[in-house]
Amino acid sequence: MSEDVVLVSAAEIARLTGFGRAAVSNWRRRYDDFPQPAGGTANSPLFALPDIESWLTGQGKPLKLTPEERLWQLLRTTTDDLRLGEVVGDLGLDVYLRERGVAVAPNLTAAARELRKRRGPGTFEYLVRRLVEAHARRIVPTPVPTAQLMARLVRVKGRTVYDPACGLGDLLLTAQNGGAAGLAGQDRQPYGVGITRTRLHLHGDSDVQVVLGDSLTADGFPDGRFDAALCDPPFGDRAWGYDELSGDGRWIHGLPPRGEPELAWVQHVLWHLRPGGEAAVLMPAAAAHRRSGRRIRAALLRTGTLRAVLDLPAGAAAGSSATPHLWLLRRAAAGDPLPARMLVLDAAAEDLDAVVARCNRFLDDPSEGNGPGRAVPLIDLLDDEVDLTPARLLRDGAGILAGYEEARSWLRERLAEVGALADQLVPLAGGGGQNTTTLAELIQSGAVEPLNPPLTMDLGDGDIPVLTGKDITVGRGPSARTAPAPGLLMLRPGDVAVAQAGRRISPRVIDAGDVAAGPQVQVLRPDPGRCDPHFLACLLRAAGLPGGTSLSSRADLRRTRLPLVPVEEQRAHGAAYQRLAELSGALRGLADAGDETVALGIEGLGGGGLRPGG
């Protein structure tokens, strides 16, 4: 087959058509004329895109792809998945900066150059966006609202701006759009350098320098000093160079602890600021209170360097889906007065313009007290903990009262939910004397099919959600992901997935498909005409309770005894079990609501923010 023929997976067909994976699987089963695989493997087949387009047209579902999408599909076909970023970066340097990229196939370069003539520079941004979608877990850009907030807070217009962990160039591009006079960046991924340089070249004429390397261990701008810095560093990178950098001159506020790499990035950024320069650095929330970093936090406060800590919405940093903080820093200039306060602000609860206006007023005049947030006296922060968490510092009497009332309302709702579920419980009567069977006998008769997921699984990147034993035990949805692979066990509605820890048995009846069973998860697939799945789950859970049917230190599922009753009666048992399981979940929610209400009440009474009402 010609190298120019684009091959697509079933998942890509689903995305391109908008019909979903289930529809594509259905087409392959129902239609004999659906195109045969043109590549890939039996478990991950690939199809020729022209064949798919022709078949869809014949079905009255013509596929209309933009030229940019066709270029992307050609790139995917001619490139190993792990080298996509490298090829996009080299393609940008080759086509737009005339620097020959060593990793780019000639036919791909020719197609990109032709498209550049016809469609302009927007093609490259499209490729970058599709790269991010293809590697959504490995390549995570800084969200646009976060980048815009950071650029506005350091007032980039007319200033030189530095980003030591530039990634795909999101922060530098935002600074360029904001009128920055010069841009400097570094990244340890070659594709990051190529993509960043190309994007900045296409979007402006600023003075640009972007170099390759790890900024902490191989600083590409050792003598560089800049007016402003923006940084979204890699969170939790324990291999940041602690051993080789212990005597580095950048640590003017103290040697960063081995487990606090973000404090190394903060001091690296400060080292590269001119006197009077400002920086915005995204930080994990734990960096505000971890005991190991308290001495450096104290030094940043005493020198007037850390000026503000903002609480941002969850997912506002590229390095984490959790709630991050934004630290605003300033390198003191000669004659600067030593500030007596630090601003804390919940940026997630305020309008963007109000946040920017408030922060800029405070940075210009720390005595200015109007607007959202709180200017906290440094003397109140410089204790044994040096806890800079905004949520704690912003919780005054009014905030505690609002939180307490909200918690009381939540508690009442959970109480009502528990009461309603208790009223719906099925009356139970005495029983006994029934014939019983075992799960092993049901398996032998074909009423239940045991299925085994692979013993090991590559969890991490991939499009397939994975239900782990921990997910089942704690009662949450799939927390892991994987890629298609031989032996993968896809769960079906009605399957019973079981996790075991000693005698404890935690079964879950699956209610949706397209989820894989993880390692250490046992799967039972009942014949619904002979064995009700909720009935089976009930008996398995009962076997793992104290006094259950299994007497060994680790429950043997196959020894579990089940009443030998018709399937209609099994369904009645299963329905009663479902009600009890719902009540169990509601009771856990009630306990959480009660704990939260009590904790807020005690905090308010003990700290003086609350008093008994009339």
N, C-alpha and C positions, 0 to 999 in steps of 0.2 A: 504494500500500500504506500502511496506517496506520502512523504513527510509533511505535506501541506494539508492532508486530510485531518480535520479536527476530530478528536475522540472525546466523548463526554460520558460521565458516569450516570447511573440512574438518578442519583441525588441531584446532579446538575440538570438533568432533563426536568426533574420536578421543579427546580428553582426557575428554570428558563420559561417553563410553560405556566407556572403558577397553580398547577393542579394538585401538587403534593405527592409525596412518595407512595402513598397507598394507591393513588390513581395509576402511577407508572407501573407498579407491581401488578395491578389488575390488568392493564393493557398487555403486559407480557404474558399473563396466563390465558387471557380470553381470546387474543387475536393471533392466529397462526402466521399472519403476514407482518407481525411486528418485527422490525429489523433484528437480525442475529448479531451477537457481539462481534466486534471487529478487533478486539484486543482485551487486555486486562487478564483477569483470572476468573475461575468459575464462581468464586465468592464475591469478586469485585469486577464485574464485566464492564467493558467500555464499548460504546457504540459510535459509529461514524455519524457526525452531525448532519451531513447532507442526507443520509438515509433517514434519520429521524425527522428532518424537516419535510422530506418528501412524504413520509408516512402520515405525519400530522396534517399536511395539506390535504391528503386523500381522505382524512377523517373529518375535514371541515374545521380543523383547528390549526390554521397556518401559524408558524412561528416567525415572528418579526423581530429580528435581532439588529441592534445598532451596529455600525462599523466598529465602534469601540469594543463592544462585547465580542464580536468575531475575532478581533485582535487578541483579546484576553483569552479566549478559548484556544486560539492558536498557540499562545504563550504556554498555557497549561499543557497542551499536547506535546510540545517540543522541549519541555523542561521538567526535570525531576522536582517533586513537590518540595523537597527541603531546600532547593536552590531558587525558588520563585523570587524571594526578596533580592537575592544577588542579581538575577537577570533583570528584574525591573529597574534596579539601581543602575546597572551597566547600560541598559537600554536608554535610560534618560541621559546619561553622560554622552553616549554615542550619538543619539539622534538630535539632542537639543544643545549640547555643549561641544560636539564634534570631537569627543575624546573616546577613542575606540574601546569598547567594552569587550574584555576577553571572553566573557561567558555567554555572549549572545549569538544565536544561530543566524546565518546570513538571511534566510528567508524571513525571519522575524524582524530583523532590522529593516529590510526592504519594505515590509508591510507597514511598519511604524512610520517610516519616512514618508511613504505615500499618504498615510492617514494624516500626518502632520500638515502636509500641503493642503489637504482637503478640509480638515476639521479644526486646525489650530492647536494651541497648547493645552486645551481642555482634555485631550486624550490621555496625557500623562496622569492628571489627577484622577481620571477614571481608573487607570491601572493601579494606582496606589490604593484607591478605595476598595477595589476588588481583592488586592493583596491582603488588606486588613481583614476583609470578610473571610478569605480562605484560611487565614492563620489567626483567627479571632482570639485564641488563647495565648499565642506567643507574641503577637504584635498588637499592642494595645495603645492607640494614640491618646494623647491628653485631650479630654473632652473640650469642644470649642468654647462653651461658656466659662470653663475654668481658665483656659488660655487667655480669653479676653479679659477676665477679671484680673489675672496676674499682670498682664501688660498694662492695664489701666492703673493698677496700684503702684507700679514703679515708674509710671509716666515716661513711656519709652520714646515719645516724639523728640527727635533731634539728639538722641543719646546713643551711645554705643552699647550694645546689648550682648550678653554672653550666656550660653547654655552649655554646660559641661556634659550633659547626657541628652543630646538633642533628639535621639530616636529618628523619627521621620520628619523632624523639623517643624512640628506643629507650633511650638512656642516661638521659635524664631520667625516663622511665617506670620504669626499674629503680630509680633513686634514690627516686622517689616510693613505690614498693612497699617500699623499705627504710626508710621512715620519715623522709625528708627534710622539713625544716620549711618550706623555700621553694625555688622552682625558677625559674631564668632561662635562657632560650635564645635563640639567633639563628640564622637560616639565610637563605641568599641565594635559595632557591627559594620562591616564594609557596605552593606546595602543601605544602612542608615545614612552614611556619608553621601553615597551617590544620589539617593532619593532627596535628601535635604538640599544638596547643592543644586539639583535640577529644579526643584520646586521654587527655591529662592531666586534662581536665574529667570524662571518663567514669570514670576509675579512682581518683579521690581528691579531696580538698578542700584540697590544699596551696595556698599562695600561689604563683601562677603568672604569669610574664611571658615572653612569646615574641614577638620582634620580627623584622621582615623586613630583610634587608640583609647585605652581606659584612662580617663582623666585623673583618677586617683593614683594609679601606679605608673602612668606614662603621660604626664601632663603635656599636652601639645602647645600650651601657651604659658611656659614657665615665667616669663616676664610680662605677660599681658595684664593690663589693668583696664577696667571698663566702668562706664557710668552706671550700668544696671545689669542685673543678672536674673534670669528665670530658670528654674530647675524643677523637674519632675523626676527625682532620682529613683533607681531601682530599690524597692523596699525589701528589707530583710536579707540583703546579699552578704552572707557571712564570709565569703571569700573576697573581701574588699581590699586586702593587703595589710592587715593589722601587723603581722610579724615584720614585714619589710619596711613599714612606714612608721614604726614606733618612735623614731627620733626626728620625724619630718618637721620642718620649720613652719608648716601651715597650721599646726595645732596650737595656736596662741591662746586658746581658751581651755586647753587640756587635751590629753591623749584620748581620742574616742574609744570607749570600751569595744571589745571584740564584737559583741552582739548589738552594737549601736552604729551601724554603718551610716545611717542618715545624719548623725552628728559629724561624721567625717565630711559628707557632702556640704553641710552647712558651713563648716570652717574652710573648705576648699573654695566655695563661692565667695566668702568674705575676703579671702586672700587675694582674689582677683578683682576686687572692687577698688576704685579710686577713693580717696578720702571724700566723704559725702555721698558715696554711691549707695544705691538701694537694691535690695534683692527680695524676691518672692520665691520661697521654697516650699513645695508640697511635702508634708510629713505624715507618717502614720500616727494615729491618735495616741498610741502608747508612748511615743517619744516625749509627750508632754508630762508623763508621770513616772516612767520607768526609773527605779531607784538607781540603776547603774549610771544613768546620765545626769543625775541631779547636780553634780559639781560643775559640769559644763553649762547646764541651764543657768545655774547661779552666776557663773562668770559672764554669760551673755547678758544677764540682767544688770549686774553691777557695772558693766562697762557701757550700758545704754545701747547695746547692739541689737538685742531682740526687742522690737518696738510693738509688735502686735501678734496675737494668735487668733486665727479665725476658724470657726467650726464650719466645715463644708458639707454638702449633701453626700450621701453614700455614692461611691463610684466616681467621685470628682477627680481622682488621681488615676493615672494609667496603671500604677503598680498594684492596685488593690480594689476590690469591690466594696470594701468597708468604708466607714466614714472617716475621711482624712482631715488633717488640719493644714492651714496655710500659715507659715511663719513669715512675717515681714521684718527684714533686717536692714540696718544701716551701718556703714563703716564710718566711725566718727571722724570729723574733720577738725582741724585746729580751731579752737575757740568755741566748739559746740558745747552748750550747757549740758550737764548730765541730767537726763530725764528722771523724774521721780515716779513715773507711772508707766504701766504697760496696758495697752488696749486689748480687751477680749470681746469677741463679737460672734454671734450666731449668724453667719452669712447665709445659711440655708433658710432662715426665717425672715430675711429682709429683701427688699428690692435691690437689684444690682446697683443702680445709680445711687441709692441711699448708702450702700456699703462703701462704694468708692468715695463718695463725698465725705462720709464720716472718717474713713481711714486717712484720707489725704489731709483733712483738717487737723487730725490728731498728730500725724507725722510732722506737719509744719509747726504745730503749736500744741505740745502735750498737755498744756493746762486747759485747752479748749474742751468743754465737757458736754456740748450739745449733740444730740443724735443717739442712735441705737448703740448698744454695747455698754461696756463699763470700763473706765480707766482705773485700773487697780493699783494702789500704792505698792511700790516695789517692796517696802518693808513688810507688807502682808504676805508676800510671795517667798521671801528669803528665809524659809524655815527649814526643818530637817528634810522635808519631802520635795520642796520646790515644784509643786504640782501646778502646772499651767493649763489644765483642762478647762476650756471655756464653759462647758456645761456646769461644772462645779462652781466656778467663780461668778457666773451669772445668776445663780440660784439665790435670789433675795427672798424676802418674805412673800411678795406678791407671786413670784415664780413658784415657790414651794406650795403656796395655797392653791394655785391653779393646778399644779401637778397632783396635789392631794385630792382635789375635787374630781379631777379626771379619773384618778385611780378608784375613787369611791363609786363613780358612775360605772366603770368597767366591772368592779366587784358586783354591783347590783345586777348588771346584765348577765354575768356568769351564774349568779345565784338563780336568776329566773330561768336560764337555760338548763341548769341542773334540775330544778324543780319540774320543768316541763318534761324532761327526759325520764325522770323518776316516775312521773305519772303514766308514761307510755310503756313502761316495762311490762312484758308479757307475764301474766300470772303463771306461776309454776306449781305443779302438784307433785305429790309423792309418786315414785316410780320404782322399778325394780323387777326382777324376774325375767328380764329380756335376754334373748340369746345374743351373744356377742361374736364379733369376728376381729381379726387384727388387720392392721394396715398391710402387713406382708401378704395376707391372704387376698386382700383387695387388689394388690399389685399382681399377684399370680393369676387372678381371674380376669385381669384387663380392665377393671373398674377404675384403677388409678395407674397412671404411667409416671415412673420416676425419671427425672431428667437431670443431667449433671453438667453444669457450666464448666469451662476450662479451669484447671487448678491455678493457673497463673494467667494474668491478663495485663496488657500494656495500658494502664490508666493514665490519662493526661489529656492530650489533644485528641480530637475526633468529634464526629457529629452524632454519635449514638450515646444517649444517656444510659448510665449503669446504676442499677440498684444494688447497693452493698449490704452486707449483714448489719453494719452499724446503722444504715438508713432504716432498716426494718425495726431494729431494736429501739431506736429513739423516736420512731414514728414520723419520719420526714420523707420527702421525695428523693429521687435519685440525685446523688451528690457528685458522682464521677462521670467521666465520659471516655469513650474509646473509639477507635476506628474499626471498620469492617475487618474481620480476620476469621480464618478457619476455626470451626468449633464454637463460635459465638452462639449463645443460647438466648434467643429473643423470646421474651415473655408474652403470653396471650391473656386477654381478659378471662378470668375464671381460674387461672393458675394459682396455686398456693405456694408462695415463696417463703422459706423457713430459715431463720437464723437461730443458732444455738450457742449458748454459753453455759457450759456445765449442764446442770439439769434444766436450766431455763430454756423454754422453747418459745420463740416469738414468730408466729405465722402471720402472713399478710395475704389476703385475697387480692389479686391484681385486677384492677378495673379499667386499665387502658394498655394498649400495645405500644410498639416501637420503643421498648425499653429492654436492655440486656440484663441478664442475671450476672451478678458479680461473683468473684471467687468466694468460697465458703458459704454460698447460699444454696440450699437444697430446694429443688423445685419438684412439685407434685402436680400432675395435670389430670384432674378427675374427668371421667366420662360424665357429662352433666345429666345424662339420662339414668345413671346408676348411682352417682355419688355427688351430693351437693357440696360445693367448695367451702361455704361458710360452716356447714356442719363438720366437715373435715378439719377446718381451722379451729373450731371450738374444741374438738376432742384432742387435737395436738396441744393446744395451749393448756388444757386441763391436765394433760399428762406431765407437763413441766412444773405444775404447781406442787407445793408441799402436800404429800398424801396422794399424789398423782399415780398413774398406773405404771410408771417406770421407776424401778427401784435402784438402778445403777447410778454412779456418780455422774455419768453423762447419759442423758436420755437416748434410747434407741428408738427412733421414730417407727421402725417397722414392728416393734412390739406393742405399739399403742393399740388399745382395745376400743372398738366402736360398737355401739348397739346395732344389731342387725335388724333394721327397720326399713320400710318402703321409702322411696325417694321423696314422696310427698311429705312424710313425717320428718325426714331429714331437713327439708326446706323450712319447716316450722321451727325446728331446733336452730337452724342457721339464722332465721330472722330474729329469734330471741337473742342469740349470741351477738348479732349486729347491734341490737339496742343496748346490750350491756357494754359492748366495746365503745359505742358512742358516749355512754354515760361515763366510762372510764376516762376518755379524752376530755370531757367537759369538767370532770372533777380535777384533772391536772390543771386545766385553765383556771378553775376556781381557786386552787391553791396558789397559783402564780399571782392572780389578782389580789388575793388576800395578803400575800407576802409583800407585794408592792405597796398596797395601801398602808399596812402597818409600818413599813420601813420609812415611807414619806412622813407619816404622822410622828414617828419617834424623832426623825431628823429635825422636823420643824419645831417640835416641843423642846428638844434638847438644845437646838441652836438658837432659839429665840425668835424664829421666823413665824411660828404659829403659837396660838394660845387657845384655851378652851372657849368655844363660842357660847353665845347666850341661848 
